[in-house]
């Protein structure tokens, strides 16, 4: 099987991260999410916590840019992650990547299969409430806050709008079948696609 890269964009509470985890396990390839910052920190001798504070956040306030180098910590962290994703793709490695504008960063890469996972508000709120032991109201507030941040980050660094079906190969509502069944369906779809591609 040739190289393949699965990018997973997701609404908060949709189970997108869990789906990405299942896909990485089923295809037996690495999963890159927040863990890429730990690898980058180790490689560059930086404190990982300081990177995590600025991940998936758009640039804030006035920023000085000199020869395309930005003084914004958010910009620096974003660019570090984009570079990491490109390096992994160029190395020929197959992997699954969660968020980080990967479908935009790798949009010209023929190995890319981009997915966006959404869900019904009620189902997502119930899932967040269960996972984090919150009231439905608190879960909805958390969901709104996270999605607002993700959307702002994505739309700042990407040409395509976050969640716009035209920017992805597959858009799927995990509320219809549940997270586990959705992951299985995606695995079957991608397996068939990769098999056909080899022929």
C-alpha positions in Angstrom: 0.0 0.0 0.0 1.3 3.4 -1.0 1.5 6.5 1.3 -1.8 7.9 2.7 -2.5 10.7 5.0 -5.8 11.1 6.8 -6.6 14.6 8.2 -9.5 14.9 10.6 -11.2 18.2 11.3 -13.9 18.1 13.9 -16.6 20.0 15.8 -16.1 19.8 19.6 -18.0 16.9 21.1 -18.4 15.1 17.7 -16.0 12.4 18.7 -13.6 13.4 15.8 -10.5 12.7 17.9 -11.8 9.3 18.9 -12.5 8.5 15.3 -9.0 9.6 14.3 -7.6 7.4 17.0 -9.6 4.4 15.8 -8.4 5.0 12.2 -4.8 5.3 13.2 -5.1 2.0 15.2 -7.0 0.1 12.4 -4.5 1.3 9.7 -1.6 0.8 12.1 -0.1 4.3 11.4 0.9 7.1 13.8 -1.6 9.6 15.1 -0.4 13.3 15.3 -2.4 15.6 17.5 -1.3 17.6 20.6 1.6 15.0 20.8 3.4 16.7 17.9 4.1 19.7 20.2 5.8 17.3 22.7 8.0 16.0 19.9 8.7 19.5 18.7 9.6 20.7 22.2 12.0 17.8 22.7 13.6 18.4 19.3 14.0 22.2 19.9 14.8 22.1 23.6 11.6 24.1 24.4 9.3 23.6 27.4 6.3 21.7 26.0 3.8 23.5 28.3 4.6 26.9 26.8 3.8 25.5 23.3 0.6 23.8 24.5 -0.7 27.2 25.8 -0.7 28.6 22.3 -1.8 25.7 20.2 -4.7 26.0 17.7 -5.0 29.7 18.5 -4.9 32.5 16.0 -2.5 35.4 16.4 -3.5 38.0 19.0 -2.8 41.8 19.1 -0.2 43.8 17.3 2.6 41.6 15.8 5.9 42.5 14.3 6.9 40.5 11.2 10.4 40.6 9.9 11.3 38.5 6.8 8.2 36.4 7.3 9.2 35.7 10.9 6.5 36.7 13.4 6.9 37.8 17.0 3.6 36.2 17.8 3.9 33.0 19.9 0.6 31.7 18.4 2.1 32.2 14.9 5.3 30.5 15.8 3.5 27.4 17.3 1.2 27.2 14.3 4.1 27.4 11.8 6.1 24.8 13.8 3.1 22.4 13.5 2.6 23.1 9.8 6.3 22.4 9.1 6.1 19.2 11.2 3.1 18.0 9.1 4.8 18.8 5.8 8.0 17.1 6.9 6.2 13.9 7.8 4.3 14.0 4.5 7.5 14.6 2.5 9.2 11.7 4.3 6.7 9.3 2.7 5.2 8.3 6.1 1.5 7.4 6.3 -0.3 8.9 9.3 -3.5 10.4 10.7 -3.5 14.0 11.8 -6.1 15.8 13.9 -6.9 19.5 13.2 -4.0 21.9 12.8 -5.3 23.0 9.3 -3.8 19.8 7.9 -6.3 19.7 5.0 -5.0 23.1 4.0 -1.3 22.6 4.7 -1.3 19.4 2.6 -4.0 20.3 0.1 -1.8 19.7 -3.0 -0.5 16.3 -1.6 -2.1 13.4 -3.6 -1.8 11.1 -0.6 -4.2 13.3 1.5 -7.8 12.1 2.4 -9.5 14.9 4.3 -12.4 14.3 6.7 -14.6 16.7 8.7 -16.7 15.3 11.5 -19.7 17.2 12.8 -22.6 16.3 15.0 -26.0 17.4 16.2 -25.9 19.9 19.0 -28.0 17.8 21.4 -25.8 14.7 20.9 -22.6 16.6 21.2 -23.7 18.4 24.4 -24.8 15.1 26.0 -21.4 13.5 25.1 -19.4 16.5 26.6 -21.7 16.5 29.7 -21.0 12.7 30.2 -17.3 12.9 29.5 -16.6 16.0 31.7 -19.3 15.6 34.3 -21.0 18.9 33.3 -24.6 20.1 33.1 -26.0 20.3 29.6 -25.8 24.1 29.9 -22.1 24.0 30.9 -21.4 21.5 28.1 -23.0 23.7 25.5 -21.0 26.7 26.7 -17.8 24.6 26.5 -18.7 23.4 23.0 -19.4 26.9 21.8 -16.1 28.2 23.3 -14.0 25.5 21.7 -15.7 25.6 18.3 -15.3 29.4 18.2 -11.6 29.1 18.9 -11.1 26.3 16.3 -13.0 28.2 13.7 -11.1 31.5 14.3 -7.7 29.6 14.1 -8.6 27.6 11.0 -10.1 30.5 9.1 -7.1 32.7 9.9 -4.5 30.2 8.6 -6.6 28.5 5.8 -8.0 29.5 2.5 -11.1 27.3 3.0 -13.6 28.0 5.7 -13.7 25.6 8.7 -16.4 22.9 8.2 -17.2 24.0 4.6 -17.8 20.7 2.8 -16.0 21.9 -0.4 -12.7 21.9 1.6 -12.9 18.2 2.5 -13.2 14.8 0.8 -15.7 13.5 3.3 -18.0 15.3 5.7 -19.9 13.1 8.1 -22.4 13.6 11.0 -21.3 11.2 13.8 -24.7 11.6 15.5 -26.4 9.5 12.9 -24.6 6.3 13.7 -22.6 7.0 16.8 -18.9 7.5 17.1 -17.8 3.8 16.9 -20.0 3.0 13.9 -18.9 6.2 12.1 -15.2 5.3 12.7 -15.9 1.8 11.2 -17.7 3.2 8.2 -14.8 5.6 7.5 -12.3 2.8 7.8 -14.2 0.7 5.3 -14.6 3.7 2.9 -10.9 4.6 3.0 -9.8 1.0 2.7 -11.9 0.6 -0.4 -10.6 3.9 -1.8 -6.9 2.8 -1.2 -7.5 -0.6 -2.7 -9.0 0.9 -5.8 -6.2 3.4 -6.0 -3.6 0.6 -6.1 -5.3 -1.1 -9.1 
